[in-house]
Amino acid sequence: MPKIKTKKAVAKRFTVTGKNKLKRTKPGRRHLLTKKTTKRKRNLRKKTLVSKAQLKTYSRLMGIA
């Protein structure tokens, strides 16, 4: 059976943790930042884990089976 190729667009957006979970950045920190509070922008800096519903899909695209 052939190897699964990694989708590079997905690989650039996610990082794999030690237990094969995926970390992602939160959306909403590109523009229109003046109206957002400092606390909100600070919390948007942090990484978060991909939900269980999407984990299987993105893991396959990353080549983690």
N, CA, C and O atoms as a CHARMM CRD file, in Angstrom:
* protein
*
  260
    1    1 MET  N      0.83800  -1.18300   0.00000 PROA 1      0.00000
    2    1 MET  CA     0.00000   0.00000   0.00000 PROA 1      0.00000
    3    1 MET  C      0.88800   1.25400   0.00000 PROA 1      0.00000
    4    1 MET  O      1.86500   1.30600   0.74700 PROA 1      0.00000
    5    2 PRO  N      0.56700   2.26700  -0.82300 PROA 2      0.00000
    6    2 PRO  CA     1.43800   3.43800  -0.90300 PROA 2      0.00000
    7    2 PRO  C      1.34200   4.32300   0.34500 PROA 2      0.00000
    8    2 PRO  O      0.36900   4.27200   1.09700 PROA 2      0.00000
    9    3 LYS  N      2.36500   5.12000   0.53200 PROA 3      0.00000
   10    3 LYS  CA     2.38400   6.06000   1.65200 PROA 3      0.00000
   11    3 LYS  C      1.34300   7.14700   1.42600 PROA 3      0.00000
   12    3 LYS  O      0.98500   7.45100   0.28800 PROA 3      0.00000
   13    4 ILE  N      0.86500   7.72500   2.51100 PROA 4      0.00000
   14    4 ILE  CA    -0.08300   8.83200   2.41900 PROA 4      0.00000
   15    4 ILE  C      0.70700  10.13200   2.33500 PROA 4      0.00000
   16    4 ILE  O      1.53400  10.41600   3.20100 PROA 4      0.00000
   17    5 LYS  N      0.45400  10.91300   1.30300 PROA 5      0.00000
   18    5 LYS  CA     1.15100  12.18000   1.16800 PROA 5      0.00000
   19    5 LYS  C      0.55400  13.20600   2.12400 PROA 5      0.00000
   20    5 LYS  O     -0.65600  13.23600   2.35100 PROA 5      0.00000
   21    6 THR  N      1.41700  14.03800   2.67400 PROA 6      0.00000
   22    6 THR  CA     0.99600  15.11800   3.55700 PROA 6      0.00000
   23    6 THR  C      0.47300  16.27300   2.72000 PROA 6      0.00000
   24    6 THR  O      1.11100  16.68300   1.75000 PROA 6      0.00000
   25    7 LYS  N     -0.69200  16.80100   3.09500 PROA 7      0.00000
   26    7 LYS  CA    -1.21000  18.01400   2.45600 PROA 7      0.00000
   27    7 LYS  C     -0.48700  19.19000   3.09100 PROA 7      0.00000
   28    7 LYS  O     -0.67500  19.47300   4.27500 PROA 7      0.00000
   29    8 LYS  N      0.32600  19.86400   2.32200 PROA 8      0.00000
   30    8 LYS  CA     1.19200  20.90900   2.85200 PROA 8      0.00000
   31    8 LYS  C      0.42100  22.10700   3.40500 PROA 8      0.00000
   32    8 LYS  O      0.87800  22.75300   4.34700 PROA 8      0.00000
   33    9 ALA  N     -0.72600  22.40400   2.83700 PROA 9      0.00000
   34    9 ALA  CA    -1.54700  23.51100   3.33800 PROA 9      0.00000
   35    9 ALA  C     -2.00400  23.23200   4.76500 PROA 9      0.00000
   36    9 ALA  O     -2.07100  24.14200   5.59200 PROA 9      0.00000
   37   10 VAL  N     -2.31700  21.97400   5.04800 PROA 10     0.00000
   38   10 VAL  CA    -2.75400  21.57400   6.39600 PROA 10     0.00000
   39   10 VAL  C     -1.55700  21.53600   7.33100 PROA 10     0.00000
   40   10 VAL  O     -1.66600  21.93500   8.49000 PROA 10     0.00000
   41   11 ALA  N     -0.42400  21.06600   6.84900 PROA 11     0.00000
   42   11 ALA  CA     0.78500  20.95800   7.67600 PROA 11     0.00000
   43   11 ALA  C      1.27100  22.32300   8.15200 PROA 11     0.00000
   44   11 ALA  O      1.85700  22.43300   9.22900 PROA 11     0.00000
   45   12 LYS  N      1.03200  23.36200   7.35700 PROA 12     0.00000
   46   12 LYS  CA     1.44600  24.71300   7.74800 PROA 12     0.00000
   47   12 LYS  C      0.54400  25.29700   8.82800 PROA 12     0.00000
   48   12 LYS  O      0.96700  26.18300   9.57000 PROA 12     0.00000
   49   13 ARG  N     -0.68500  24.81600   8.92400 PROA 13     0.00000
   50   13 ARG  CA    -1.64600  25.38600   9.86300 PROA 13     0.00000
   51   13 ARG  C     -1.67900  24.69300  11.21800 PROA 13     0.00000
   52   13 ARG  O     -2.13600  25.28100  12.19800 PROA 13     0.00000
   53   14 PHE  N     -1.20700  23.46300  11.28700 PROA 14     0.00000
   54   14 PHE  CA    -1.30300  22.68700  12.52000 PROA 14     0.00000
   55   14 PHE  C      0.05800  22.15800  12.94300 PROA 14     0.00000
   56   14 PHE  O      0.93800  21.92400  12.11500 PROA 14     0.00000
   57   15 THR  N      0.21400  21.97300  14.26500 PROA 15     0.00000
   58   15 THR  CA     1.39900  21.29800  14.78900 PROA 15     0.00000
   59   15 THR  C      0.93400  20.08700  15.58000 PROA 15     0.00000
   60   15 THR  O     -0.11900  20.11700  16.21700 PROA 15     0.00000
   61   16 VAL  N      1.72500  19.02100  15.53600 PROA 16     0.00000
   62   16 VAL  CA     1.36200  17.77100  16.19100 PROA 16     0.00000
   63   16 VAL  C      1.96000  17.76700  17.59600 PROA 16     0.00000
   64   16 VAL  O      3.13200  18.09300  17.78100 PROA 16     0.00000
   65   17 THR  N      1.14300  17.39500  18.58500 PROA 17     0.00000
   66   17 THR  CA     1.62200  17.28500  19.96200 PROA 17     0.00000
   67   17 THR  C      2.20600  15.89200  20.18100 PROA 17     0.00000
   68   17 THR  O      2.21900  15.06800  19.26600 PROA 17     0.00000
   69   18 GLY  N      2.68300  15.63700  21.37700 PROA 18     0.00000
   70   18 GLY  CA     3.28600  14.35500  21.69000 PROA 18     0.00000
   71   18 GLY  C      2.31800  13.19200  21.64400 PROA 18     0.00000
   72   18 GLY  O      2.72000  12.06100  21.37200 PROA 18     0.00000
   73   19 LYS  N      1.04600  13.45500  21.90600 PROA 19     0.00000
   74   19 LYS  CA     0.03000  12.40100  21.90000 PROA 19     0.00000
   75   19 LYS  C     -0.80100  12.40300  20.62200 PROA 19     0.00000
   76   19 LYS  O     -1.95200  11.96600  20.61900 PROA 19     0.00000
   77   20 ASN  N     -0.20900  12.89600  19.54100 PROA 20     0.00000
   78   20 ASN  CA    -0.84000  12.94900  18.20400 PROA 20     0.00000
   79   20 ASN  C     -2.13300  13.75300  18.17700 PROA 20     0.00000
   80   20 ASN  O     -3.04300  13.44300  17.40800 PROA 20     0.00000
   81   21 LYS  N     -2.21700  14.77000  19.00200 PROA 21     0.00000
   82   21 LYS  CA    -3.31600  15.72800  18.88800 PROA 21     0.00000
   83   21 LYS  C     -2.78900  16.88200  18.04600 PROA 21     0.00000
   84   21 LYS  O     -1.57900  17.02000  17.87000 PROA 21     0.00000
   85   22 LEU  N     -3.68500  17.70600  17.52600 PROA 22     0.00000
   86   22 LEU  CA    -3.28100  18.81400  16.67100 PROA 22     0.00000
   87   22 LEU  C     -3.55300  20.14000  17.36200 PROA 22     0.00000
   88   22 LEU  O     -4.62900  20.36100  17.91800 PROA 22     0.00000
   89   23 LYS  N     -2.55000  21.02500  17.31700 PROA 23     0.00000
   90   23 LYS  CA    -2.70700  22.36400  17.85300 PROA 23     0.00000
   91   23 LYS  C     -2.92600  23.32600  16.70700 PROA 23     0.00000
   92   23 LYS  O     -2.33600  23.17400  15.63700 PROA 23     0.00000
   93   24 ARG  N     -3.77700  24.31900  16.93000 PROA 24     0.00000
   94   24 ARG  CA    -4.07100  25.31300  15.89700 PROA 24     0.00000
   95   24 ARG  C     -4.11000  26.69700  16.52800 PROA 24     0.00000
   96   24 ARG  O     -4.22900  26.83400  17.74500 PROA 24     0.00000
   97   25 THR  N     -4.01100  27.71700  15.69000 PROA 25     0.00000
   98   25 THR  CA    -4.15400  29.08500  16.18100 PROA 25     0.00000
   99   25 THR  C     -5.62600  29.46900  16.12900 PROA 25     0.00000
  100   25 THR  O     -6.38700  28.93400  15.32300 PROA 25     0.00000
  101   26 LYS  N     -6.01800  30.38700  16.98200 PROA 26     0.00000
  102   26 LYS  CA    -7.40900  30.82400  17.01700 PROA 26     0.00000
  103   26 LYS  C     -7.65000  31.86100  15.91200 PROA 26     0.00000
  104   26 LYS  O     -6.76800  32.66600  15.61200 PROA 26     0.00000
  105   27 PRO  N     -8.82700  31.83900  15.31800 PROA 27     0.00000
  106   27 PRO  CA    -9.13700  32.83900  14.29100 PROA 27     0.00000
  107   27 PRO  C     -9.50400  34.18600  14.91500 PROA 27     0.00000
  108   27 PRO  O     -9.88300  34.25300  16.08400 PROA 27     0.00000
  109   28 GLY  N     -9.39000  35.25000  14.13000 PROA 28     0.00000
  110   28 GLY  CA    -9.85600  36.56100  14.58300 PROA 28     0.00000
  111   28 GLY  C     -8.75200  37.48900  15.03200 PROA 28     0.00000
  112   28 GLY  O     -9.00900  38.43200  15.78000 PROA 28     0.00000
  113   29 ARG  N     -7.51800  37.24700  14.59200 PROA 29     0.00000
  114   29 ARG  CA    -6.41900  38.11300  15.02000 PROA 29     0.00000
  115   29 ARG  C     -5.64800  38.70300  13.84100 PROA 29     0.00000
  116   29 ARG  O     -4.46300  39.01400  13.96500 PROA 29     0.00000
  117   30 ARG  N     -6.30500  38.85300  12.72000 PROA 30     0.00000
  118   30 ARG  CA    -5.63600  39.38400  11.53000 PROA 30     0.00000
  119   30 ARG  C     -5.87300  40.88800  11.34900 PROA 30     0.00000
  120   30 ARG  O     -4.94200  41.65400  11.09800 PROA 30     0.00000
  121   31 HSD  N     -7.12300  41.28500  11.48000 PROA 31     0.00000
  122   31 HSD  CA    -7.44900  42.68900  11.24400 PROA 31     0.00000
  123   31 HSD  C     -8.61900  43.08500  12.13300 PROA 31     0.00000
  124   31 HSD  O     -9.17200  42.25300  12.85200 PROA 31     0.00000
  125   32 LEU  N     -8.99800  44.37000  12.08000 PROA 32     0.00000
  126   32 LEU  CA   -10.05700  44.93500  12.93600 PROA 32     0.00000
  127   32 LEU  C     -9.74100  44.72000  14.41100 PROA 32     0.00000
  128   32 LEU  O    -10.60800  44.31900  15.18700 PROA 32     0.00000
  129   33 LEU  N     -8.50100  44.98800  14.79200 PROA 33     0.00000
  130   33 LEU  CA    -8.06000  44.72900  16.16500 PROA 33     0.00000
  131   33 LEU  C     -8.32500  45.89300  17.10900 PROA 33     0.00000
  132   33 LEU  O     -8.24600  45.72800  18.32600 PROA 33     0.00000
  133   34 THR  N     -8.63700  47.06200  16.57100 PROA 34     0.00000
  134   34 THR  CA    -8.82500  48.22300  17.44100 PROA 34     0.00000
  135   34 THR  C    -10.07500  48.10400  18.29700 PROA 34     0.00000
  136   34 THR  O    -10.10400  48.58700  19.42900 PROA 34     0.00000
  137   35 LYS  N    -11.10400  47.46300  17.76300 PROA 35     0.00000
  138   35 LYS  CA   -12.35100  47.33100  18.52600 PROA 35     0.00000
  139   35 LYS  C    -12.32800  46.17900  19.52700 PROA 35     0.00000
  140   35 LYS  O    -13.20300  46.08600  20.38700 PROA 35     0.00000
  141   36 LYS  N    -11.33200  45.30400  19.41800 PROA 36     0.00000
  142   36 LYS  CA   -11.24100  44.16400  20.32900 PROA 36     0.00000
  143   36 LYS  C    -10.44900  44.56300  21.56400 PROA 36     0.00000
  144   36 LYS  O     -9.48000  45.31700  21.48000 PROA 36     0.00000
  145   37 THR  N    -10.87000  44.05100  22.70300 PROA 37     0.00000
  146   37 THR  CA   -10.20000  44.40500  23.95500 PROA 37     0.00000
  147   37 THR  C     -8.82900  43.73700  24.03000 PROA 37     0.00000
  148   37 THR  O     -8.55700  42.75600  23.33800 PROA 37     0.00000
  149   38 THR  N     -7.97300  44.29400  24.88800 PROA 38     0.00000
  150   38 THR  CA    -6.63200  43.74800  25.06600 PROA 38     0.00000
  151   38 THR  C     -6.69600  42.32400  25.58600 PROA 38     0.00000
  152   38 THR  O     -5.91500  41.46800  25.17000 PROA 38     0.00000
  153   39 LYS  N     -7.62200  42.07400  26.49000 PROA 39     0.00000
  154   39 LYS  CA    -7.78500  40.72800  27.05600 PROA 39     0.00000
  155   39 LYS  C     -8.17000  39.72900  25.96800 PROA 39     0.00000
  156   39 LYS  O     -7.65100  38.61400  25.91800 PROA 39     0.00000
  157   40 ARG  N     -9.08100  40.14500  25.10600 PROA 40     0.00000
  158   40 ARG  CA    -9.53700  39.27200  24.02200 PROA 40     0.00000
  159   40 ARG  C     -8.40200  38.96500  23.04200 PROA 40     0.00000
  160   40 ARG  O     -8.24100  37.82600  22.60400 PROA 40     0.00000
  161   41 LYS  N     -7.61300  39.99800  22.70100 PROA 41     0.00000
  162   41 LYS  CA    -6.48700  39.80200  21.78500 PROA 41     0.00000
  163   41 LYS  C     -5.41200  38.92400  22.41300 PROA 41     0.00000
  164   41 LYS  O     -4.78900  38.11500  21.72600 PROA 41     0.00000
  165   42 ARG  N     -5.19600  39.07800  23.70600 PROA 42     0.00000
  166   42 ARG  CA    -4.21700  38.26000  24.42400 PROA 42     0.00000
  167   42 ARG  C     -4.62700  36.79500  24.41800 PROA 42     0.00000
  168   42 ARG  O     -3.78500  35.91500  24.24100 PROA 42     0.00000
  169   43 ASN  N     -5.92000  36.52600  24.61200 PROA 43     0.00000
  170   43 ASN  CA    -6.41200  35.15400  24.59200 PROA 43     0.00000
  171   43 ASN  C     -6.38700  34.55500  23.19000 PROA 43     0.00000
  172   43 ASN  O     -6.28500  33.33800  23.04100 PROA 43     0.00000
  173   44 LEU  N     -6.47900  35.38900  22.17200 PROA 44     0.00000
  174   44 LEU  CA    -6.40100  34.90600  20.79300 PROA 44     0.00000
  175   44 LEU  C     -4.98100  34.50000  20.40200 PROA 44     0.00000
  176   44 LEU  O     -4.78600  33.77200  19.42800 PROA 44     0.00000
  177   45 ARG  N     -3.98300  34.97300  21.16600 PROA 45     0.00000
  178   45 ARG  CA    -2.59200  34.59900  20.89600 PROA 45     0.00000
  179   45 ARG  C     -2.32200  33.13700  21.19400 PROA 45     0.00000
  180   45 ARG  O     -1.48100  32.50800  20.55100 PROA 45     0.00000
  181   46 LYS  N     -3.04000  32.59700  22.17700 PROA 46     0.00000
  182   46 LYS  CA    -2.79600  31.23000  22.63100 PROA 46     0.00000
  183   46 LYS  C     -3.24600  30.20500  21.59800 PROA 46     0.00000
  184   46 LYS  O     -4.17800  30.43700  20.82800 PROA 46     0.00000
  185   47 LYS  N     -2.57100  29.08000  21.60400 PROA 47     0.00000
  186   47 LYS  CA    -2.94300  27.96400  20.72400 PROA 47     0.00000
  187   47 LYS  C     -4.04100  27.15100  21.40900 PROA 47     0.00000
  188   47 LYS  O     -4.19000  27.19400  22.63000 PROA 47     0.00000
  189   48 THR  N     -4.79400  26.42100  20.61900 PROA 48     0.00000
  190   48 THR  CA    -5.83200  25.54600  21.15300 PROA 48     0.00000
  191   48 THR  C     -5.81600  24.23600  20.37100 PROA 48     0.00000
  192   48 THR  O     -5.24600  24.16300  19.28200 PROA 48     0.00000
  193   49 LEU  N     -6.43300  23.21900  20.92200 PROA 49     0.00000
  194   49 LEU  CA    -6.46400  21.91400  20.27000 PROA 49     0.00000
  195   49 LEU  C     -7.61600  21.83000  19.28100 PROA 49     0.00000
  196   49 LEU  O     -8.64500  22.48500  19.44900 PROA 49     0.00000
  197   50 VAL  N     -7.43300  21.02600  18.25900 PROA 50     0.00000
  198   50 VAL  CA    -8.48600  20.77200  17.27500 PROA 50     0.00000
  199   50 VAL  C     -9.54400  19.89300  17.94200 PROA 50     0.00000
  200   50 VAL  O     -9.20600  18.99800  18.71700 PROA 50     0.00000
  201   51 SER  N    -10.81500  20.14100  17.64700 PROA 51     0.00000
  202   51 SER  CA   -11.89900  19.37600  18.26000 PROA 51     0.00000
  203   51 SER  C    -11.88200  17.92400  17.79600 PROA 51     0.00000
  204   51 SER  O    -11.32000  17.60200  16.75000 PROA 51     0.00000
  205   52 LYS  N    -12.50000  17.05900  18.58200 PROA 52     0.00000
  206   52 LYS  CA   -12.54300  15.63000  18.25400 PROA 52     0.00000
  207   52 LYS  C    -13.24600  15.37600  16.92700 PROA 52     0.00000
  208   52 LYS  O    -12.88100  14.45200  16.20100 PROA 52     0.00000
  209   53 ALA  N    -14.24800  16.18300  16.60500 PROA 53     0.00000
  210   53 ALA  CA   -15.01400  16.00500  15.37200 PROA 53     0.00000
  211   53 ALA  C    -14.13600  16.19400  14.13700 PROA 53     0.00000
  212   53 ALA  O    -14.33600  15.51400  13.13000 PROA 53     0.00000
  213   54 GLN  N    -13.17900  17.09600  14.20000 PROA 54     0.00000
  214   54 GLN  CA   -12.33400  17.39900  13.04800 PROA 54     0.00000
  215   54 GLN  C    -10.98200  16.70600  13.09800 PROA 54     0.00000
  216   54 GLN  O    -10.25400  16.69900  12.10500 PROA 54     0.00000
  217   55 LEU  N    -10.63700  16.12400  14.23800 PROA 55     0.00000
  218   55 LEU  CA    -9.30700  15.53800  14.43100 PROA 55     0.00000
  219   55 LEU  C     -9.00500  14.42400  13.43300 PROA 55     0.00000
  220   55 LEU  O     -7.90100  14.35900  12.89100 PROA 55     0.00000
  221   56 LYS  N     -9.96700  13.55700  13.19000 PROA 56     0.00000
  222   56 LYS  CA    -9.76900  12.42800  12.28200 PROA 56     0.00000
  223   56 LYS  C     -9.48000  12.91800  10.85900 PROA 56     0.00000
  224   56 LYS  O     -8.58100  12.40900  10.19000 PROA 56     0.00000
  225   57 THR  N    -10.24500  13.90000  10.40900 PROA 57     0.00000
  226   57 THR  CA   -10.08600  14.44400   9.05600 PROA 57     0.00000
  227   57 THR  C     -8.71200  15.07800   8.87500 PROA 57     0.00000
  228   57 THR  O     -8.00700  14.77600   7.91200 PROA 57     0.00000
  229   58 TYR  N     -8.33000  15.96100   9.80400 PROA 58     0.00000
  230   58 TYR  CA    -7.06000  16.66500   9.67100 PROA 58     0.00000
  231   58 TYR  C     -5.87700  15.74700   9.88400 PROA 58     0.00000
  232   58 TYR  O     -4.82100  15.95600   9.28600 PROA 58     0.00000
  233   59 SER  N     -6.02900  14.73200  10.72300 PROA 59     0.00000
  234   59 SER  CA    -4.94000  13.78700  10.94300 PROA 59     0.00000
  235   59 SER  C     -4.63100  13.01500   9.65700 PROA 59     0.00000
  236   59 SER  O     -3.46800  12.78200   9.33100 PROA 59     0.00000
  237   60 ARG  N     -5.67600  12.62400   8.93500 PROA 60     0.00000
  238   60 ARG  CA    -5.46700  11.93500   7.66100 PROA 60     0.00000
  239   60 ARG  C     -4.77100  12.82200   6.64900 PROA 60     0.00000
  240   60 ARG  O     -3.89600  12.37200   5.91000 PROA 60     0.00000
  241   61 LEU  N     -5.16800  14.09600   6.61900 PROA 61     0.00000
  242   61 LEU  CA    -4.53900  15.03300   5.68400 PROA 61     0.00000
  243   61 LEU  C     -3.08800  15.30600   6.04600 PROA 61     0.00000
  244   61 LEU  O     -2.26700  15.58900   5.17400 PROA 61     0.00000
  245   62 MET  N     -2.76900  15.21900   7.34500 PROA 62     0.00000
  246   62 MET  CA    -1.40800  15.41500   7.80800 PROA 62     0.00000
  247   62 MET  C     -0.54500  14.16800   7.56600 PROA 62     0.00000
  248   62 MET  O      0.68200  14.24000   7.62700 PROA 62     0.00000
  249   63 GLY  N     -1.17600  13.05300   7.29700 PROA 63     0.00000
  250   63 GLY  CA    -0.43700  11.81200   7.08200 PROA 63     0.00000
  251   63 GLY  C     -0.26600  11.00500   8.34900 PROA 63     0.00000
  252   63 GLY  O      0.50200  10.04400   8.37700 PROA 63     0.00000
  253   64 ILE  N     -0.98600  11.39400   9.41700 PROA 64     0.00000
  254   64 ILE  CA    -0.97800  10.64600  10.67500 PROA 64     0.00000
  255   64 ILE  C     -2.17300   9.71800  10.63200 PROA 64     0.00000
  256   64 ILE  O     -3.31300  10.18200  10.66400 PROA 64     0.00000
  257   65 ALA  N     -1.94700   8.45000  10.56100 PROA 65     0.00000
  258   65 ALA  CA    -3.09000   7.53200  10.43400 PROA 65     0.00000
  259   65 ALA  C     -3.32300   6.70300  11.64800 PROA 65     0.00000
  260   65 ALA  O     -4.24900   5.89200  11.67400 PROA 65     0.00000
